[in-house]
Structures are given as structure tokens and as C-alpha cells.
Amino acid sequence: MSTPGNDISAPALKKTPLYGEHVKAGARMVDFGGWLMPVQYSGIMEEHHAVRNQLGVFDISHMGEVIVSGPNAQVWLDSLLTNNVSRLQPGHSHYTFLLNERGGIIDDLLVYQYAAGEYLLVINASKIGEDFAWMQAHLTEGVTLENKSAEYAGLAVQGPGAARLFDRFFDGRYSRPARNEIIEVEEKGIPLLISRTGYTGEDGFELFFDATRAASVWNAILEAGADLGIKPCGLGARDTLRLEMCYPLNGSDLSPERTPLEAGLGFFVDLDKPDFIGRKALVAQRAGGIADRLVPFRMLGKTPPPRAHYAIYKNGEAIAETTSGSLSPTLGVGIGMAYLPAQWARINEEIEIDIRGRRFPAVIDRKPLHRKS
Amino acid sequence: MNVPDELKYATSHEWIRQEEGQARVGITDHAQAELTDVVYVELPKVGDRVEAGQPVAVVESVKAASDIYAPVSGTILEVNTVLESEPALVNTDAFGEGWLFTLSVEDASELDHLKSAEEYREQIG
């Protein structure tokens, strides 16, 4: 037996300010896009179920934070991002894309207008350098761009117990932000940005704050959530939770060769905006018809779990490969996503997944694969 | 980590127990802990002839599929079909109910190339 993905001897892996806490908690640390991150603590299944049924907390300090401000901040962001920043209310956030000229996805991100005219961009860890370089290259007058990634720690508290945890943590001093809302609060002298966002499909909050205070906030959350069944959760559960919701993972389901329209995420693209980088390509793609579409599938019956880059067959012909795959801990069957030619990218269409030379039946399903009962 | 004294071990984390006319094979407690939650086990076919060091089974966790190697050469006699419905036995009882397969040993001298419990303990630290 060999255990892939556990090689932590590679040089210069970055650590979050919670590295010491993870090791103390017995986490298994792995290389994730150049970061030494916890893949699990007690076990992926257990952590997954904790988030679906109780509460979990994730270290998301590896993610990047970019602050955009200045009199032209909104107009500039609207020239770079697909969603309409001019419609984003102060104190709110939305999901959006940073595209190249071909309409391909450089990164998917959340934009928070945390104060009037001031924007926080939360970007993928592996893309911090590339995103920031892209933004700097396109910078215009009247815009201040700051990469604060190293200065911010981030936590995601996710699960049905999140609202109770919030009230307990702040002793009822603050009202909970609404979905996609962001508030600035203070706890024991630590300023916190808190948003009602997440990547699991459960209710929850994401907290961004001074990285030097990471351990004390992390431990305070775990303490406040102890009798709510809170568990520290790693990237393993984060991946199975997001896949059940069909939330894409950049680098797997999204890439510079795929557009948000192919990914089925046109809702977050405002083609009525006068212009943004990639808009022309998207308009042309929409007019010409979208050849491939990202769709979720689930395996029919008991099969080995599907994984990324497995070949997909239809009528005996290889038509695509999977972009993500896993056993779904909630559903108990294999699930995944793939870009399929439009003619096959239809709900209830049956396909076959090649797993080590054997083909297993699967069916295209609707998003999300996991729905709350 | 539990490393029973009476077993032999392969560097690739399989254990082998000598029984009457055959040998039983599974993965070690250390291996199951490294793999984490086992969700699927693909077993060899009864009657297959396998070479020492050849991948013969696959153990899948939520995160990854891992090959399991034959510790010695021989013919597969029996496979643990219970694992098809209860793969987690590999986690909960690695040296017992979580066994993978039995095989006839062609060349008993191959067993001498495997590690003792003490040597295996040293390997996994």
C-alpha cells in the first residue's frame, strides 16, 4: 500500500497561523496547492456528518484576501468581474468570476462590500499570486489594491448549530448577519469581519481577522461550540460537502479553458454590463451555442468511488472525463461532476464511468445532489 | 499502533498470517489509520495466480485509491466478501474480520524476505 498526497517533505510549504493548533489536535497535514493543511482530524466521514448534523469549524486562513478601495473601486471591479458590483449593497457579498480574455476562469471568488466603497475579495489560496498580478496589471487610477492575504486568518463555522453558536459566542450583543451579509464586530478586543457565507450547503459564518489572533479565536469557537457538538474539520470533509452541493472547485471543475457558462454558473455573470474582461467571448459563446456543460452525476448501485480524471463513456464511446468525484457520505453512493457534450448533459441521461478498466453505470442528476429533507 | 508478534509484514504495509496449507493477508493497523475511512475494497478473483509484489487488490478511502500488493507468490484461495458490504471492517479490525484474501504459498522461502513484527515496528516508527 502507498499513501499518496501525504508527502509533506516538499520544500517551502506555507503554513497558516493555525498550523500549531492543527498538529496539537492530531490533524493529518497534507500539501494543498503549496499549503500545509489539515485534510482531517478525527476522520472525513465523521467531520462531514458533524457539519451536516451539528457543527464544524474549518481553517480557511490559506485563502487570499484582497482589499480594493478608492473612488473608482466599484467601476474598476465591474470591468474585471462577471457579476454586477454596482448592484452590490454595502454590507453584502456575491459570488463572481475573474476571467481571461477568452472568457476562461482565472478564479472564482466572493466580493464583500464590507464598508461603503470598500471591497474585500476572498480568493483561492493557489491563485493568490496569479489573481493579484492580473489585478495589478489591469489597475487604473483611483483604485487602491492591497494584498492582505498574509495578514488575515479565516475560519468557516458551518452546520445547523451555527446560529446558536453565533448568539452564544457574542452573548447576544450582535444580531446575526443575513445570508450573504457581512458585519464588522469586536470580541475581546479583536475586530472580526463576519459573513453569512460558506462552502458546505449548511447555515454558517465565515470570520476574517488579524492572523496574529488566530489561535485564540479558533480555540474560543471550539470552546463555545463544545456542547453543540462542534468538530474541527479538514479539507477532506470540505471537499465532500461542497461536491454534494455541486459547488465547483477551481483547478478541478473550473479552469482557464472553461467559461462560467459551460460551468452552468451564468447566474453570476451579468452580460448586460457594458464590458468586463471576457465578456465578448461569453457573448459569442452564448450566441454560438454551448458545446459542453458541467453536470453532476451519481453512480447507480454499489461501485468504487469515482474520482477526478476517470473516463466517461456513452454508447461505448469515450465522451469526457470526470473533473471531481468521491463517495458521498450523506447519500452513500459515488458522486461527481464532468463537462459533457450538450447532447448528453441532460438530467436522467445514463452514462458509464471507467474505473480501473471496468465501466460502472451512473446517471446525470440535478443540482444540488444533496437536498435537505 | 498494534503490530501482532505472530505475523509477518511487507514493507508496503500488508500483514500475512501462516495457516494450515495457506496464508491469510490483510493490511496493518498502521495502514488503515493512514488510509482513513475505507469505503470500498476491490478484491482479487479466487483462482488467480499472483506474484509477490504484484498489485492484487484496491482499498479506497474517501480521498484515495491505494493498491494492495501480494506479499508472496501463490494462488488466491478465498476472498473476504463481507468487505463488499462492510468495507469499514478494514478500519475497525485490520488483523481480524478485516482480512482481504487467503492464498496458497508457492515458495515458503519468500516468507523469509518479509519483516518480523519488530522490524515492521521499526519501519513505521
Interface residues (C-beta under 8 A of the other chain):
Chain A: M1 S2 T3 P4 G5 N6 R28 V39 Q40 G43 I44 M45 G236 T240 K302 T303 P304 P305 R307 S326 L327 P329 R356
Chain B: S12 H13 E14 I27 A31 E34 L35 T36 D37 V39 Y40 E42 V58 V59 E60 S61 V62 K63 A64 A65 S66 D67 I68 Y69 E84
